[in-house]
Amino acid sequence: MTQDDLEGPEFTDTYTDALAKIIEAKREEKPLTEAPEPEQPGKVLDLMAALTESVQQAKASRGEDADVHELPKKRTAKKQPAKKTTAKKAAKKTAARRSRSA
């Protein structure tokens, strides 16, 4: 926004222009203009369906059976409750420290 040497249609700042129009409309208490609707809605991909189809094609190309089966659910091991242990008295150890000198 600080360089003036960028000229041409690919360097126009449409966001700032649209924001300035919105600010001006709010100052004058005019209704805001509606944003244009996209011509075609965005394509939504089902990733699992695409993956399944890809796996089937890969297996078919290798000559394998192309059936895809559900993965078995993993069994999680149950945690055993922690054993209670008696607290042992720890003897304090005092270590002789040497002073650091430069």
C-alpha positions in Angstrom: 0.0 0.0 0.0 3.0 2.3 0.3 4.5 1.7 -3.2 3.2 3.8 -6.0 5.1 2.1 -8.8 2.8 -0.9 -8.9 0.4 -0.1 -11.7 -2.0 -2.2 -13.7 -5.2 -4.2 -13.3 -3.5 -7.1 -11.4 -2.3 -4.7 -8.7 -5.7 -3.1 -7.8 -6.7 -3.4 -4.2 -10.4 -4.4 -4.5 -10.7 -5.2 -0.8 -9.7 -1.7 0.4 -12.0 -0.2 -2.2 -15.0 -2.3 -1.1 -14.2 -1.5 2.6 -14.1 2.2 1.8 -17.6 1.9 0.1 -19.0 0.1 3.2 -17.6 2.7 5.5 -19.0 5.5 3.4 -22.4 3.8 3.2 -22.5 3.5 7.0 -21.5 7.1 7.5 -24.4 8.3 5.3 -26.7 5.6 6.9 -27.4 4.1 3.5 -28.2 0.4 3.0 -25.2 -1.8 2.2 -25.0 -3.3 -1.2 -25.3 -7.1 -1.4 -22.3 -9.1 -2.3 -22.8 -11.0 -5.6 -23.5 -14.7 -5.3 -21.0 -17.1 -6.8 -22.1 -18.4 -10.2 -21.7 -22.1 -9.2 -21.6 -23.4 -5.7 -18.3 -25.0 -4.6 -17.8 -28.7 -5.3 -17.9 -30.7 -2.0 -15.8 -33.8 -2.1 -16.5 -36.9 -0.1 -13.0 -37.9 0.9 -13.9 -41.4 2.1 -15.8 -42.2 -1.1 -12.8 -40.9 -3.2 -10.4 -43.0 -1.1 -12.5 -46.1 -1.3 -12.8 -45.7 -5.1 -9.0 -45.2 -5.4 -8.4 -48.4 -3.4 -10.8 -50.4 -5.5 -9.1 -49.1 -8.7 -5.6 -49.9 -7.4 -6.6 -53.4 -6.4 -8.4 -54.0 -9.7 -5.3 -52.9 -11.6 -3.2 -55.5 -9.7 -5.8 -58.2 -10.3 -6.8 -58.5 -6.6 -10.3 -58.7 -5.2 -11.5 -55.1 -5.1 -13.8 -55.4 -2.1 -13.1 -53.0 0.7 -13.9 -54.1 4.2 -14.4 -52.2 7.4 -11.4 -52.2 9.7 -12.0 -54.1 13.0 -12.3 -51.9 16.0 -9.2 -51.8 18.2 -9.6 -53.2 21.7 -8.0 -51.0 24.3 -6.4 -52.6 27.3 -8.0 -51.7 30.6 -5.7 -50.0 33.0 -5.1 -51.7 36.3 -5.5 -49.6 39.4 -2.3 -48.3 40.9 -1.0 -50.3 43.8 -0.7 -48.5 47.0 2.8 -48.5 48.3 4.0 -47.5 51.7 6.0 -44.3 51.8 9.6 -44.7 52.6 11.4 -42.1 54.5 14.1 -40.6 52.5 17.2 -39.7 54.3 18.5 -36.2 53.5 21.8 -36.2 51.9 23.9 -33.1 52.0 26.5 -33.0 49.5 29.5 -30.8 49.9 29.6 -28.2 47.2 32.6 -26.5 45.9 32.4 -22.8 45.4 32.8 -21.6 41.8 35.6 -19.2 41.3 36.5 -17.4 38.2 
